[in-house]
């Protein structure tokens, strides 16, 4: 009601004319009709109509919130509703059980996750694994969805995706128990997996931005897509920019778009980032690229790194999981645990691999009381 | 693409005129602005600005295909290197549409490998070649036409017994000598046209490190970022061309010494037969830094075992595990030696940007020709047949 004209999403020229005609807040425009506004402010009829429609939609949300009374505010959710929604959305497993439990089930659908790492540590492998895992049928514990892979580096090799798909199919075949699973397995073949994996190759940041502007339309047309991978988001933005502030502005805009995409269309967005060397106090360290402000972009951040010859994955930032570091390896079949997970009947303190693994704390999320 | 003018992207002429006043003429200019900036420059409301950006995006955005469509062309995914073990590990050979880097100390065989690949690319498809031209960008003057022909004749003596074929092969390799960064950039800008006119199926850049290291002193502030940007641009251009023409691109890299107190952590010492570990308080690794390690898709490292036996290490690859293969440099190019055992192939490795490389630690020599009959002092170990006379490349 007291919102000023200048803050409305109208064209600047229209706003100037309105303010010079003496209108300051939305309250001033409340009961006007288009023709009257047109004469008073000196704007065209279409522009006047647009102003009043913008006003009405802005106002409409406000009126409904007052009429809502106790209980849910229109357009908002209670925490309980959000919890139920998130549990319904679920997670995408990574086939590395240690990582899945550290993440609270897997890569969450509806949120953005960033994977940073040194070259060759397995970021693309993890992304390929997720693109295959999201397609695992629901009766096997998967999401039964499709994936979109945005490749900016040329590291997507279809032979590798086929190998991982083959391994996933074999895994499902081994654990098949009932008739429903057998029926689902008929549809879960390497060719079908590859045909449900959409691929787009962007060569520079302009193509990447263009594709991201069009993603909402793509996702509306293909609602079964549950995973969008951008591998990597760092490469196009690291060498073309003289003006760092422009890069930051564009990255912030992109981050906002991706978060909106994740929540509105219920997809998991996975971004891959590179590492950069920072010289600090005479020592050089590797930190995630794209700067400090990019650190706020993703909801969850995973860092993959080497410790000698061992690959480790650390949860660097997460609103719901504790920081943890787990070892993993890349095999012919894809992204896997270090050693086969012990059977549940083994002794409670299993000796496990003889290297230092940070003690994994219990995740904070308790199971939802049914 | 992004150089497309807005007039051709479906934006009406009045809007184009308006944006032209603000120097926004191409799709790239418009998409580099945030929606608020577009609102201000175009004089439109928020909704209309977003609509404008979406319309321009439709003109620029690349097409979406499915992995299945790529899979249907899978015979054509790799370029065989004719080194069987290496091809097997790489699932067919050097992957097309990607950058493969060969890094290693001088004299180890990088340029030899490049020349061997050039010969292979000109062979007909029935022999595993690409039946195409080769663009060889040489920045170190390491290319030798004579050696190219020697490799061709020694490796495929039956095929090249016909002299016309030898001439045809030599005629298909297009050599460009570029000696400064500026020249390399100009050549890369021009490469698209060169690839089309030469019908090239392979692009070799030997080496990417030499010109850059000559001209950038990374101890001076600002030079490191400038160098990284330059290398990033080169990589982006090469990847774009590799993708569009579906050809493999091979670049070679040099080595650098990393001096650090914490050389022990993150350090993998190879216990090759008869060899010792790395250097004392520092170690040698591929040059051009961590950022460049991200830019290449596959990294093969060549290193010394002793003065004749060398190793090729698959340090970074999207399809292959970490592996070490022995080879020697012979008349016919590279020859893999005694790699039947699976011990050297493991699922482990370390950061490809920090992988230690073994360099030549001594100088073994053996007299050739008539003097070889006179026995010398038994200090030099016998090293078997090999090249002691020339090359050193």
Contacts between the chains, C-beta under 8 A, distances in Angstrom:
chain1	res1	chain2	res2	distance
A	9	B	39	7.8
A	9	B	45	5.8
A	9	B	46	3.3
A	9	B	47	7.1
A	10	B	45	4.9
A	10	B	46	7.7
A	11	B	39	7.0
A	11	B	43	5.2
A	11	B	44	5.1
A	11	B	45	4.8
A	11	B	48	7.4
A	12	B	39	6.7
A	12	B	40	5.8
A	12	B	43	5.9
A	13	B	43	5.1
A	14	B	45	7.5
A	50	B	45	6.5
A	54	B	45	7.5
A	118	B	290	7.1
A	118	B	293	7.8
A	118	B	351	4.9
A	118	B	353	6.5
A	119	B	290	7.0
A	119	B	293	3.9
A	119	B	294	4.6
A	119	B	316	6.2
A	119	B	351	7.1
A	119	B	352	5.4
A	119	B	353	5.5
A	120	B	293	7.2
A	120	B	299	7.3
A	120	B	315	6.9
A	120	B	316	3.7
A	120	B	349	7.5
A	120	B	351	6.6
A	120	B	352	4.1
A	120	B	353	7.8
A	121	B	351	7.0
A	124	B	318	5.9
A	125	B	318	7.4
A	148	B	64	7.3
A	149	B	67	7.7
A	153	B	239	7.1
A	153	B	294	7.9
A	153	B	295	7.9
A	153	B	297	7.2
A	154	B	97	5.9
A	154	B	98	5.1
A	154	B	99	7.5
A	154	B	239	4.8
A	154	B	242	6.8
A	154	B	243	5.9
A	154	B	297	5.9
A	155	B	98	7.3
A	155	B	297	5.5
A	155	B	318	5.5
A	156	B	67	8.0
A	157	B	77	7.6
A	157	B	95	5.6
A	157	B	98	7.5
A	157	B	318	5.0
A	157	B	319	5.7
A	158	B	67	5.4
A	158	B	70	4.2
A	158	B	71	5.2
A	158	B	74	6.9
A	158	B	77	7.0
A	159	B	74	7.0
A	159	B	77	6.1
A	159	B	91	5.2
A	159	B	92	7.2
A	159	B	95	7.8
A	159	B	319	5.8
A	160	B	91	7.9
A	160	B	318	5.5
A	160	B	319	4.9
A	161	B	67	5.6
A	162	B	71	6.2
A	162	B	74	7.9
A	163	B	319	7.7
A	191	B	68	6.3
A	191	B	71	7.4
A	194	B	66	6.8
A	194	B	67	4.1
A	194	B	68	4.2
A	194	B	70	7.9
A	194	B	71	5.0
A	195	B	66	5.2
A	195	B	67	7.4
A	195	B	68	3.8
A	196	B	66	7.4
A	197	B	66	6.3
A	197	B	67	4.2
A	197	B	68	7.7
A	198	B	64	5.1
A	198	B	65	7.2
A	198	B	66	5.5
A	198	B	67	7.8
A	199	B	64	7.0
A	199	B	65	5.5
A	199	B	66	6.5
A	199	B	67	5.4
A	199	B	70	7.1
A	200	B	61	8.0
A	200	B	62	5.4
A	200	B	63	6.9
A	200	B	64	4.6
A	200	B	65	7.3
A	201	B	62	5.9
A	201	B	243	6.1
A	202	B	62	5.7
A	203	B	62	7.5
A	203	B	236	6.9
A	203	B	239	7.2
A	203	B	240	4.6
A	203	B	243	7.2
A	204	B	2	6.6
A	204	B	236	6.6
A	204	B	240	8.0
A	206	B	2	3.9
A	206	B	27	6.7
A	206	B	28	4.8
A	206	B	31	5.1
A	206	B	32	7.2
A	206	B	60	6.2
A	207	B	1	7.6
A	207	B	2	6.8
A	207	B	60	6.2
A	207	B	61	6.5
A	207	B	62	5.3
A	209	B	31	4.9
A	209	B	32	7.9
A	209	B	57	7.5
A	210	B	27	7.6
A	210	B	31	5.9
A	210	B	56	7.3
A	210	B	57	3.8
A	210	B	58	7.9
A	210	B	59	8.0
A	210	B	60	4.1
A	210	B	61	4.1
A	211	B	57	7.3
A	211	B	61	4.6
A	211	B	62	6.5
A	213	B	31	7.9
A	213	B	53	5.5
A	213	B	54	5.4
A	213	B	57	4.1
A	213	B	61	7.8
A	214	B	54	6.6
A	214	B	57	5.1
A	214	B	58	6.6
A	214	B	61	5.4
A	217	B	54	7.7
A	218	B	64	7.2
A	232	B	294	7.9
A	234	B	294	7.7
A	235	B	232	7.7
A	235	B	236	7.7
A	235	B	294	7.2
A	235	B	295	7.5
A	236	B	236	7.6
A	238	B	228	7.5
A	238	B	229	7.9
A	238	B	232	5.6
A	238	B	291	7.3
A	239	B	228	6.9
A	239	B	229	4.6
A	239	B	230	7.9
A	239	B	231	7.7
A	239	B	232	2.6
A	239	B	233	5.4
A	239	B	235	7.9
A	239	B	236	6.7
A	240	B	232	7.8
A	240	B	233	7.4
A	240	B	236	7.8
A	246	B	32	6.7
A	249	B	34	5.3
A	250	B	32	6.8
A	250	B	34	6.9
A	253	B	34	5.1
A	253	B	35	7.2
A	274	B	291	7.3
A	274	B	294	4.7
A	275	B	290	6.4
A	275	B	294	7.7
A	276	B	290	7.2
A	276	B	291	6.5
A	277	B	289	6.7
A	277	B	290	5.3
A	277	B	291	7.5
A	286	B	290	6.6
A	306	B	266	6.4
A	306	B	350	5.5
A	306	B	351	4.6
A	306	B	354	7.8
A	307	B	265	7.8
A	307	B	266	7.4
A	308	B	265	7.0
A	308	B	266	6.1
A	308	B	267	7.6
A	308	B	268	6.9
A	308	B	350	6.7
A	309	B	268	5.8
A	309	B	348	4.3
A	309	B	349	6.5
A	309	B	350	5.4
A	310	B	348	7.8
A	329	B	347	5.7
A	329	B	348	7.9
A	330	B	321	7.8
A	330	B	347	6.7
A	331	B	347	5.9
A	332	B	321	7.4
